[in-house]
């Protein structure tokens, strides 16, 4: 549904959590989506057991606030082999030297 490049985060896991937060904010504006998918099992663990991840407290506050806006919020794991195309888009977005934001249901040319 979207791609965006971010400045560097503390870790790859922080980047994954930040990407989820960004997607949730954008879905509020552009879609009635209630279901989110990730290839990162740790992100799901962070969402389901936030007290076990104290180093993500700041990021989790934002996500928990956003979750209130999604009455039927659901996040599920998708194996990486099933999302090779979107993974390729994310890697391409990281190569841009300027800020990039794309949200839609088609692929930019």
Buried (B, 14 or more C-beta within 10 A) or exposed (E): BBBBBBEEBEEEBBBBBBBBBBBBBBBEEEEEBEEBBBBBEBBBEBBEEBEEBEEBEEBBEBBEEBBEEBEEBEBEEEEEEEBEEBEEBBEEBBEEEEEBEBBEEEEEE
